[in-house]
Amino acid sequence: MDSNLNPRELLERLYYAAVRRAQPSETLKDFLPAPPKGRTLVLGAGKAAGAMAYAMEAAWPSDAPMSGLVVTRYHHTPPRPPGLSTRIEVIEASHPVPDQASYEAAVRMLALTDGLTADDLVVCLMSGGGSALLTLPVEGMDLAEKQRINQALLECGADIREINCVRKHISRIKGGLLATACHPARVITLAISDVPGDDVSVIASGPTVGDASTCADALAVLEKYDISVPAAVREALEAGRLETPKLNDPRLSNNEVRLIATPQQALDAAAVEAKRLGLDVRILGDDIEGESRVVGMEHAAMARAFMKNSSANRTPLLLLSGGETTVTVNTGTKEGTRGRGGRAGEFCLGLAAGLREEASVWALAADTDGIDGVEGNAGAFVCPDTLARARDAKLSLGDFLERNDSYGYFSELNDLFVTGPTHTNVNDFRAILIL
């Protein structure tokens, strides 16, 4: 292992190696189609949409007509490269709960599809976060109701497939509906995957992809988590009137999806860098799901088992994993005392608890978009002395877990990992270093 790097610096370097592999400026140009006979329209949504739009403008032939609109999260538009054209408009909206700007973005995008012909090309730039950034409720539901349902889905512990199943069936643009609006034009979707298994119908709730889920599936999720919807919407779901376009819909026959970056590719890039630095590397998987704190404890058990069974002169080991865990918010917590933080921080709380001050283990868990939940940190570090320093500061890990306050805990310890927006999103990044 490179002796010039301390463990935190090493983990940070690996995170940036993963993020760099997922940058649109590095990958998008290799997946572009040829310019069409007609016009080219670019539409997009997600935390990486701004960076994807700039990458497309840089790579698209200057003499080929192109226009478009993409929406990204507030403050996630990267600086425009000097001299770059402005053929694609980039606007911003709210994430993870949609706002009026999200609604207006969806209305504008659908309007841009009017008059498309078979000679035209629509390039859709999709990445994680697009579900909230592009919202257009079905008839019988206003934006406030959509926001309430979205918040309930985020807090109940539902996984991303369940969340997006509901989102698709209460939307006029998700679940393939944007693509059907583009018919008969050819639609090429360039996507950055942020979902376990790289299911393209789940990325941004699949606005350009046929949907295998049904109204009945959406109702089952709502029932499972006891989430109400307006009576008119429930009746429409029960009658099947809000069904999404399916995989064999003829209006989608001229559509194609190309993945330009995936979680596995990002982990592979981190692994290459780690091996270059002299570490033994094991990738546990790019699609790990489950309750964040529980996954953290499970990872701690793996690390402790390795320490127990390894020899004293072994090579330092790095455990890498990705995926999308969930946080079930404790709604029983007294109003005004709920904590702040996201799934990466909650994973770190569980990991710290499970490691029990193991002397030779360091870790970093962070979201690759640079924002863990709604706070300004990407994630947090766990160090061998995390619990000892917490005791000195009179911080009870159990209390912070009870109110889902990973941000508060690691902020007090000066162990937050802050990157700012990275302009990409391939989901969770977790690295455990065993020295």
Kinemage of the C-alpha trace (Angstrom):
@kinemage 1
@onewidth
@group {chain A} dominant
@subgroup {mainchain}
@vectorlist {calphas} color= white
{ca met a 1} P 0.000 0.000 0.000
{ca asp a 2} L 1.211 3.521 -0.818
{ca ser a 3} L 2.718 4.716 2.476
{ca asn a 4} L 2.329 8.364 1.449
{ca leu a 5} L -1.468 8.147 1.753
{ca asn a 6} L -3.348 8.029 5.018
{ca pro a 7} L -6.452 5.801 4.997
{ca arg a 8} L -8.931 8.660 4.565
{ca glu a 9} L -6.974 10.102 1.653
{ca leu a 10} L -6.833 6.676 0.029
{ca leu a 11} L -10.590 6.121 0.351
{ca glu a 12} L -11.263 9.581 -1.043
{ca arg a 13} L -9.009 8.882 -4.032
{ca leu a 14} L -10.939 5.688 -4.774
{ca tyr a 15} L -14.265 7.523 -4.618
{ca tyr a 16} L -13.075 10.045 -7.180
{ca ala a 17} L -11.751 7.268 -9.423
{ca ala a 18} L -15.270 5.788 -9.441
{ca val a 19} L -16.928 9.148 -10.107
{ca arg a 20} L -14.483 10.015 -12.875
{ca arg a 21} L -15.388 6.816 -14.744
{ca ala a 22} L -19.047 7.888 -14.749
{ca gln a 23} L -18.548 11.422 -16.074
{ca pro a 24} L -20.595 12.150 -19.243
{ca ser a 25} L -17.651 14.115 -20.661
{ca glu a 26} L -15.652 10.870 -20.649
{ca thr a 27} L -18.251 8.451 -21.984
{ca leu a 28} L -21.195 9.998 -23.829
{ca lys a 29} L -19.512 10.711 -27.150
{ca asp a 30} L -18.972 6.997 -27.790
{ca phe a 31} L -22.720 6.283 -27.759
{ca leu a 32} L -24.112 9.000 -30.015
{ca pro a 33} L -26.118 8.050 -33.115
{ca ala a 34} L -25.541 9.662 -36.496
{ca pro a 35} L -27.479 12.864 -37.247
{ca pro a 36} L -30.881 12.158 -38.809
{ca lys a 37} L -32.409 13.284 -42.084
{ca gly a 38} L -34.725 15.588 -40.138
{ca arg a 39} L -34.170 17.551 -36.950
{ca thr a 40} L -32.612 16.450 -33.644
{ca leu a 41} L -34.412 17.164 -30.378
{ca val a 42} L -32.654 16.605 -27.057
{ca leu a 43} L -34.711 16.021 -23.903
{ca gly a 44} L -33.437 14.952 -20.517
{ca ala a 45} L -33.827 14.774 -16.770
{ca gly a 46} L -31.652 13.794 -13.843
{ca lys a 47} L -28.816 14.881 -11.609
{ca ala a 48} L -26.382 14.371 -14.480
{ca ala a 49} L -28.592 15.979 -17.148
{ca gly a 50} L -26.668 19.250 -17.285
{ca ala a 51} L -23.310 17.530 -17.709
{ca met a 52} L -24.817 15.151 -20.268
{ca ala a 53} L -26.212 18.068 -22.261
{ca tyr a 54} L -22.835 19.805 -22.335
{ca ala a 55} L -21.118 16.570 -23.375
{ca met a 56} L -23.598 16.154 -26.218
{ca glu a 57} L -23.187 19.718 -27.405
{ca ala a 58} L -19.411 19.227 -27.468
{ca ala a 59} L -19.620 15.967 -29.438
{ca trp a 60} L -22.491 16.720 -31.850
{ca pro a 61} L -21.446 17.973 -35.313
{ca ser a 62} L -21.566 21.756 -35.395
{ca asp a 63} L -23.286 21.729 -38.803
{ca ala a 64} L -26.065 19.346 -37.670
{ca pro a 65} L -29.202 21.111 -36.347
{ca met a 66} L -29.994 20.389 -32.722
{ca ser a 67} L -32.135 21.930 -29.993
{ca gly a 68} L -33.556 20.770 -26.693
{ca leu a 69} L -34.311 21.076 -23.014
{ca val a 70} L -33.046 19.186 -19.966
{ca val a 71} L -33.785 19.566 -16.268
{ca thr a 72} L -31.373 18.897 -13.416
{ca arg a 73} L -31.362 19.398 -9.668
{ca tyr a 74} L -30.915 22.879 -8.226
{ca his a 75} L -27.197 23.795 -8.145
{ca his a 76} L -26.242 20.706 -10.186
{ca thr a 77} L -25.638 22.486 -13.491
{ca pro a 78} L -21.883 22.383 -14.110
{ca pro a 79} L -19.974 25.424 -15.383
{ca arg a 80} L -20.425 25.731 -19.133
{ca pro a 81} L -17.123 24.998 -20.927
{ca pro a 82} L -15.715 28.068 -22.704
{ca gly a 83} L -16.825 28.355 -26.308
{ca leu a 84} L -19.498 25.664 -26.044
{ca ser a 85} L -22.683 26.294 -28.013
{ca thr a 86} L -26.006 26.809 -26.218
{ca arg a 87} L -28.267 24.636 -28.332
{ca ile a 88} L -29.681 22.730 -25.327
{ca glu a 89} L -31.373 24.711 -22.561
{ca val a 90} L -30.587 23.539 -19.027
{ca ile a 91} L -33.101 24.348 -16.286
{ca glu a 92} L -33.244 23.345 -12.617
{ca ala a 93} L -35.897 21.900 -10.305
{ca ser a 94} L -36.280 20.230 -6.922
{ca his a 95} L -35.091 16.817 -5.758
{ca pro a 96} L -36.047 14.467 -4.084
{ca val a 97} L -39.530 16.010 -3.784
{ca pro a 98} L -40.796 17.720 -6.974
{ca asp a 99} L -41.791 21.387 -7.103
{ca gln a 100} L -43.506 23.751 -9.523
{ca ala a 101} L -40.366 23.911 -11.653
{ca ser a 102} L -40.488 20.094 -12.015
{ca tyr a 103} L -44.060 20.371 -13.256
{ca glu a 104} L -43.253 23.157 -15.708
{ca ala a 105} L -40.265 21.211 -17.073
{ca ala a 106} L -42.517 18.241 -17.884
{ca val a 107} L -45.121 20.447 -19.547
{ca arg a 108} L -42.471 22.137 -21.683
{ca met a 109} L -40.886 18.833 -22.728
{ca leu a 110} L -44.140 17.330 -23.868
{ca ala a 111} L -44.873 20.486 -25.851
{ca leu a 112} L -41.536 20.172 -27.651
{ca thr a 113} L -42.547 16.757 -28.992
{ca asp a 114} L -45.415 18.232 -31.039
{ca gly a 115} L -44.945 17.811 -34.785
{ca leu a 116} L -42.154 15.233 -34.714
{ca thr a 117} L -41.897 13.049 -37.831
{ca ala a 118} L -40.331 9.736 -38.764
{ca asp a 119} L -37.326 11.646 -40.141
{ca asp a 120} L -36.568 13.193 -36.754
{ca leu a 121} L -34.373 11.968 -33.900
{ca val a 122} L -35.009 12.458 -30.187
{ca val a 123} L -32.022 11.909 -27.910
{ca cys a 124} L -33.135 11.515 -24.302
{ca leu a 125} L -30.497 12.041 -21.603
{ca met a 126} L -31.631 10.228 -18.470
{ca ser a 127} L -30.006 9.755 -15.078
{ca gly a 128} L -30.970 9.201 -11.467
{ca gly a 129} L -33.164 11.886 -9.964
{ca gly a 130} L -35.224 12.297 -13.112
{ca ser a 131} L -38.347 10.972 -11.414
{ca ala a 132} L -38.637 14.003 -9.141
{ca leu a 133} L -37.264 16.510 -11.626
{ca leu a 134} L -39.833 15.630 -14.285
{ca thr a 135} L -43.303 15.428 -12.769
{ca leu a 136} L -46.721 15.680 -14.382
{ca pro a 137} L -49.523 14.261 -12.210
{ca val a 138} L -52.448 12.387 -13.732
{ca glu a 139} L -55.903 13.946 -13.876
{ca gly a 140} L -57.442 14.105 -10.422
{ca met a 141} L -54.154 14.793 -8.647
{ca asp a 142} L -52.562 18.174 -8.084
{ca leu a 143} L -48.896 18.892 -7.421
{ca ala a 144} L -49.386 19.085 -3.643
{ca glu a 145} L -50.857 15.563 -3.599
{ca lys a 146} L -48.012 14.309 -5.788
{ca gln a 147} L -45.506 15.841 -3.377
{ca arg a 148} L -47.200 14.197 -0.365
{ca ile a 149} L -47.213 10.775 -2.011
{ca asn a 150} L -43.603 11.161 -3.127
{ca gln a 151} L -42.487 12.076 0.394
{ca ala a 152} L -44.395 9.135 1.879
{ca leu a 153} L -42.753 6.733 -0.570
{ca leu a 154} L -39.308 8.060 0.302
{ca glu a 155} L -39.841 7.660 4.052
{ca cys a 156} L -41.631 4.302 4.241
{ca gly a 157} L -38.691 2.033 3.370
{ca ala a 158} L -39.912 1.100 -0.116
{ca asp a 159} L -37.191 0.139 -2.588
{ca ile a 160} L -36.613 2.071 -5.803
{ca arg a 161} L -38.614 -0.359 -7.954
{ca glu a 162} L -41.651 -0.016 -5.703
{ca ile a 163} L -41.316 3.758 -5.559
{ca asn a 164} L -41.018 4.115 -9.311
{ca cys a 165} L -43.841 1.657 -9.991
{ca val a 166} L -46.200 4.055 -8.219
{ca arg a 167} L -44.619 7.123 -9.793
{ca lys a 168} L -45.147 5.716 -13.288
{ca his a 169} L -48.835 5.040 -12.770
{ca ile a 170} L -49.683 8.460 -11.399
{ca ser a 171} L -47.789 10.361 -14.111
{ca arg a 172} L -48.485 11.598 -17.614
{ca ile a 173} L -44.819 11.489 -18.687
{ca lys a 174} L -43.102 8.567 -16.938
{ca gly a 175} L -43.267 4.855 -17.718
{ca gly a 176} L -42.788 5.213 -21.489
{ca leu a 177} L -45.220 8.080 -21.966
{ca leu a 178} L -42.563 10.565 -23.051
{ca ala a 179} L -41.495 8.147 -25.779
{ca thr a 180} L -45.033 7.626 -27.039
{ca ala a 181} L -45.376 11.409 -27.273
{ca cys a 182} L -42.289 11.417 -29.531
{ca his a 183} L -43.739 8.817 -31.928
{ca pro a 184} L -43.109 8.429 -34.896
{ca ala a 185} L -39.624 9.897 -34.393
{ca arg a 186} L -36.707 7.631 -33.573
{ca val a 187} L -35.834 7.782 -29.850
{ca ile a 188} L -32.345 7.029 -28.534
{ca thr a 189} L -32.024 7.138 -24.752
{ca leu a 190} L -28.552 7.654 -23.332
{ca ala a 191} L -28.709 6.707 -19.663
{ca ile a 192} L -26.490 6.706 -16.613
{ca ser a 193} L -27.657 3.882 -14.357
{ca asp a 194} L -28.259 4.515 -10.675
{ca val a 195} L -30.387 1.425 -10.016
{ca pro a 196} L -29.570 -2.146 -8.955
{ca gly a 197} L -29.359 -4.412 -11.984
{ca asp a 198} L -29.261 -1.452 -14.402
{ca asp a 199} L -32.987 -1.834 -15.115
{ca val a 200} L -33.536 0.899 -17.701
{ca ser a 201} L -37.262 0.995 -16.970
{ca val a 202} L -36.465 2.133 -13.417
{ca ile a 203} L -33.889 4.840 -14.219
{ca ala a 204} L -35.777 8.155 -13.794
{ca ser a 205} L -38.980 6.026 -13.838
{ca gly a 206} L -38.342 5.086 -17.465
{ca pro a 207} L -39.964 7.969 -19.408
{ca thr a 208} L -38.840 6.416 -22.693
{ca val a 209} L -39.031 2.719 -21.826
{ca gly a 210} L -41.917 0.251 -21.957
{ca asp a 211} L -43.159 -0.680 -18.499
{ca ala a 212} L -43.788 -4.251 -17.321
{ca ser a 213} L -45.470 -3.164 -14.079
{ca thr a 214} L -49.224 -2.666 -13.857
{ca cys a 215} L -51.856 -0.575 -12.130
{ca ala a 216} L -52.430 -3.554 -9.854
{ca asp a 217} L -48.746 -3.542 -8.894
{ca ala a 218} L -48.932 0.154 -8.044
{ca leu a 219} L -52.012 -0.413 -5.903
{ca ala a 220} L -50.235 -3.242 -4.084
{ca val a 221} L -47.333 -0.931 -3.180
{ca leu a 222} L -49.726 1.741 -1.930
{ca glu a 223} L -51.526 -0.859 0.189
{ca lys a 224} L -48.292 -2.361 1.488
{ca tyr a 225} L -47.082 0.968 2.858
{ca asp a 226} L -50.518 2.378 3.713
{ca ile a 227} L -50.211 5.383 1.391
{ca ser a 228} L -53.424 7.045 0.276
{ca val a 229} L -54.179 8.614 -3.117
{ca pro a 230} L -57.148 10.768 -4.189
{ca ala a 231} L -60.348 8.762 -4.648
{ca ala a 232} L -60.535 9.540 -8.372
{ca val a 233} L -56.982 8.308 -8.900
{ca arg a 234} L -57.571 5.129 -6.900
{ca glu a 235} L -60.679 4.412 -8.959
{ca ala a 236} L -58.732 4.959 -12.182
{ca leu a 237} L -55.979 2.602 -10.981
{ca glu a 238} L -58.502 -0.051 -10.006
{ca ala a 239} L -60.158 0.227 -13.432
{ca gly a 240} L -56.774 0.005 -15.210
{ca arg a 241} L -57.217 3.365 -16.928
{ca leu a 242} L -53.760 4.550 -15.824
{ca glu a 243} L -51.917 1.666 -17.455
{ca thr a 244} L -48.499 2.457 -18.881
{ca pro a 245} L -47.245 1.540 -22.384
{ca lys a 246} L -45.932 -2.021 -22.347
{ca leu a 247} L -42.720 -3.450 -23.808
{ca asn a 248} L -44.412 -4.536 -27.039
{ca asp a 249} L -46.172 -1.222 -27.683
{ca pro a 250} L -45.731 -0.487 -31.423
{ca arg a 251} L -45.084 3.190 -30.648
{ca leu a 252} L -41.846 2.094 -28.951
{ca ser a 253} L -40.607 -0.137 -31.761
{ca asn a 254} L -38.117 2.459 -33.024
{ca asn a 255} L -36.626 3.126 -29.599
{ca glu a 256} L -33.241 2.153 -28.185
{ca val a 257} L -31.492 2.572 -24.816
{ca arg a 258} L -27.724 2.861 -24.468
{ca leu a 259} L -26.113 2.803 -21.004
{ca ile a 260} L -23.162 5.197 -20.972
{ca ala a 261} L -22.141 4.574 -17.330
{ca thr a 262} L -23.075 1.988 -14.697
{ca pro a 263} L -22.352 1.321 -11.014
{ca gln a 264} L -20.255 -1.750 -11.872
{ca gln a 265} L -18.019 0.268 -14.188
{ca ala a 266} L -17.479 2.827 -11.428
{ca leu a 267} L -16.557 0.125 -8.898
{ca asp a 268} L -14.226 -1.481 -11.436
{ca ala a 269} L -12.432 1.849 -11.885
{ca ala a 270} L -11.992 2.183 -8.127
{ca ala a 271} L -10.698 -1.393 -7.985
{ca val a 272} L -8.092 -0.684 -10.669
{ca glu a 273} L -6.831 2.311 -8.710
{ca ala a 274} L -6.792 0.335 -5.457
{ca lys a 275} L -4.757 -2.479 -7.003
{ca arg a 276} L -2.336 0.092 -8.393
{ca leu a 277} L -1.887 1.307 -4.816
{ca gly a 278} L -1.072 -2.214 -3.621
{ca leu a 279} L -4.380 -3.378 -2.147
{ca asp a 280} L -6.118 -6.717 -2.397
{ca val a 281} L -9.629 -5.916 -3.704
{ca arg a 282} L -12.946 -7.697 -3.479
{ca ile a 283} L -16.100 -6.279 -5.052
{ca leu a 284} L -19.085 -7.473 -3.053
{ca gly a 285} L -21.595 -6.362 -5.673
{ca asp a 286} L -22.964 -3.280 -7.420
{ca asp a 287} L -26.614 -4.022 -6.599
{ca ile a 288} L -26.763 -4.402 -2.811
{ca glu a 289} L -30.127 -3.394 -1.367
{ca gly a 290} L -31.728 -3.422 2.059
{ca glu a 291} L -32.156 -1.208 5.104
{ca ser a 292} L -29.065 1.025 5.246
{ca arg a 293} L -28.165 0.456 8.895
{ca val a 294} L -28.628 -3.309 8.538
{ca val a 295} L -26.433 -3.432 5.437
{ca gly a 296} L -23.833 -1.470 7.388
{ca met a 297} L -23.884 -4.016 10.205
{ca glu a 298} L -23.628 -6.869 7.701
{ca his a 299} L -20.569 -5.254 6.111
{ca ala a 300} L -19.048 -4.821 9.578
{ca ala a 301} L -19.538 -8.540 10.255
{ca met a 302} L -17.700 -9.356 7.000
{ca ala a 303} L -14.791 -7.110 7.950
{ca arg a 304} L -14.556 -8.574 11.460
{ca ala a 305} L -14.666 -12.122 10.109
{ca phe a 306} L -11.846 -11.341 7.729
{ca met a 307} L -9.745 -9.841 10.531
{ca lys a 308} L -10.326 -12.925 12.676
{ca asn a 309} L -9.356 -15.402 9.977
{ca ser a 310} L -6.489 -13.587 8.257
{ca ser a 311} L -2.770 -13.870 8.831
{ca ala a 312} L -0.688 -11.089 10.329
{ca asn a 313} L 1.397 -10.489 7.201
{ca arg a 314} L -1.477 -10.277 4.705
{ca thr a 315} L -1.910 -7.588 2.062
{ca pro a 316} L -4.334 -4.803 3.083
{ca leu a 317} L -7.814 -5.618 1.831
{ca leu a 318} L -10.402 -3.325 0.283
{ca leu a 319} L -14.094 -4.281 0.189
{ca leu a 320} L -16.059 -2.359 -2.447
{ca ser a 321} L -19.808 -2.329 -2.926
{ca gly a 322} L -22.578 -0.333 -4.537
{ca gly a 323} L -26.329 -0.431 -4.956
{ca glu a 324} L -29.210 1.470 -3.426
{ca thr a 325} L -30.116 0.905 0.185
{ca thr a 326} L -33.154 2.425 1.900
{ca val a 327} L -33.869 4.336 5.086
{ca thr a 328} L -37.146 3.813 6.889
{ca val a 329} L -37.711 7.113 8.664
{ca asn a 330} L -38.871 6.777 12.262
{ca thr a 331} L -42.144 8.679 12.005
{ca gly a 332} L -42.746 8.070 15.707
{ca thr a 333} L -39.954 10.478 16.571
{ca lys a 334} L -41.257 13.632 18.193
{ca glu a 335} L -41.939 16.334 15.611
{ca gly a 336} L -39.033 18.738 15.431
{ca thr a 337} L -36.484 16.163 16.632
{ca arg a 338} L -36.081 14.125 13.443
{ca gly a 339} L -32.533 14.080 12.236
{ca arg a 340} L -30.863 14.829 8.960
{ca gly a 341} L -28.998 12.519 6.680
{ca gly a 342} L -29.283 9.960 3.913
{ca arg a 343} L -28.680 6.311 3.253
{ca ala a 344} L -24.854 6.587 3.051
{ca gly a 345} L -24.680 8.201 6.482
{ca glu a 346} L -27.117 5.705 7.969
{ca phe a 347} L -25.014 2.874 6.523
{ca cys a 348} L -22.016 4.385 8.328
{ca leu a 349} L -23.896 4.475 11.631
{ca gly a 350} L -24.695 0.776 11.273
{ca leu a 351} L -21.133 0.013 10.206
{ca ala a 352} L -19.626 1.867 13.170
{ca ala a 353} L -21.922 0.018 15.553
{ca gly a 354} L -21.040 -3.342 14.021
{ca leu a 355} L -17.273 -2.778 13.893
{ca arg a 356} L -17.089 -2.199 17.657
{ca glu a 357} L -13.948 -0.066 17.399
{ca glu a 358} L -12.000 -2.564 15.275
{ca ala a 359} L -8.512 -1.051 15.295
{ca ser a 360} L -7.568 -1.657 11.688
{ca val a 361} L -10.717 -0.798 9.722
{ca trp a 362} L -11.493 2.466 7.920
{ca ala a 363} L -14.456 3.119 5.643
{ca leu a 364} L -16.154 5.635 3.390
{ca ala a 365} L -19.753 5.486 2.191
{ca ala a 366} L -21.003 8.209 -0.117
{ca asp a 367} L -23.483 8.918 -2.869
{ca thr a 368} L -21.777 9.350 -6.221
{ca asp a 369} L -23.866 12.427 -7.028
{ca gly a 370} L -22.236 14.237 -4.100
{ca ile a 371} L -25.418 14.622 -2.036
{ca asp a 372} L -26.488 12.153 0.659
{ca gly a 373} L -30.225 12.702 0.955
{ca val a 374} L -30.893 16.441 1.099
{ca glu a 375} L -27.828 17.632 2.994
{ca gly a 376} L -24.602 19.119 1.660
{ca asn a 377} L -22.410 16.088 2.292
{ca ala a 378} L -21.837 13.138 -0.010
{ca gly a 379} L -21.454 10.717 2.884
{ca ala a 380} L -19.200 10.035 5.855
{ca phe a 381} L -16.041 8.326 7.068
{ca val a 382} L -15.883 5.627 9.727
{ca cys a 383} L -12.564 5.398 11.568
{ca pro a 384} L -11.174 3.035 14.225
{ca asp a 385} L -11.739 5.724 16.872
{ca thr a 386} L -15.195 6.856 15.725
{ca leu a 387} L -17.038 5.441 18.740
{ca ala a 388} L -14.363 6.575 21.199
{ca arg a 389} L -14.504 10.156 19.954
{ca ala a 390} L -18.301 10.008 20.066
{ca arg a 391} L -18.202 8.931 23.703
{ca asp a 392} L -15.836 11.799 24.523
{ca ala a 393} L -18.330 14.162 22.879
{ca lys a 394} L -21.236 12.520 24.759
{ca leu a 395} L -22.882 11.376 21.516
{ca ser a 396} L -25.050 8.271 21.719
{ca leu a 397} L -25.001 6.363 18.438
{ca gly a 398} L -28.291 4.710 19.368
{ca asp a 399} L -29.983 8.072 19.842
{ca phe a 400} L -28.790 9.280 16.446
{ca leu a 401} L -29.986 6.082 14.789
{ca glu a 402} L -33.360 6.424 16.512
{ca arg a 403} L -33.984 9.775 14.842
{ca asn a 404} L -32.152 8.991 11.555
{ca asp a 405} L -29.578 11.708 12.242
{ca ser a 406} L -26.392 10.488 10.587
{ca tyr a 407} L -25.584 14.023 9.446
{ca gly a 408} L -25.671 15.326 13.016
{ca tyr a 409} L -23.527 12.483 14.344
{ca phe a 410} L -20.741 12.662 11.784
{ca ser a 411} L -20.824 16.448 11.662
{ca glu a 412} L -20.042 16.573 15.387
{ca leu a 413} L -17.078 14.229 14.764
{ca asn a 414} L -15.834 16.190 11.733
{ca asp a 415} L -16.200 13.001 9.679
{ca leu a 416} L -18.575 14.215 6.969
{ca phe a 417} L -17.350 13.706 3.407
{ca val a 418} L -18.165 16.820 1.370
{ca thr a 419} L -17.623 16.962 -2.388
{ca gly a 420} L -20.310 19.220 -3.803
{ca pro a 421} L -22.302 18.069 -6.863
{ca thr a 422} L -20.292 15.657 -9.011
{ca his a 423} L -22.547 16.007 -12.103
{ca thr a 424} L -23.052 12.264 -12.414
{ca asn a 425} L -24.930 9.576 -10.464
{ca val a 426} L -24.190 5.853 -10.332
{ca asn a 427} L -25.621 5.415 -6.861
{ca asp a 428} L -23.994 4.373 -3.601
{ca phe a 429} L -20.237 3.928 -3.264
{ca arg a 430} L -18.918 2.030 -0.255
{ca ala a 431} L -15.299 1.219 0.487
{ca ile a 432} L -14.013 -0.604 3.597
{ca leu a 433} L -10.233 -0.651 4.080
{ca ile a 434} L -8.828 -3.411 6.322
{ca leu a 435} L -5.186 -2.774 7.201
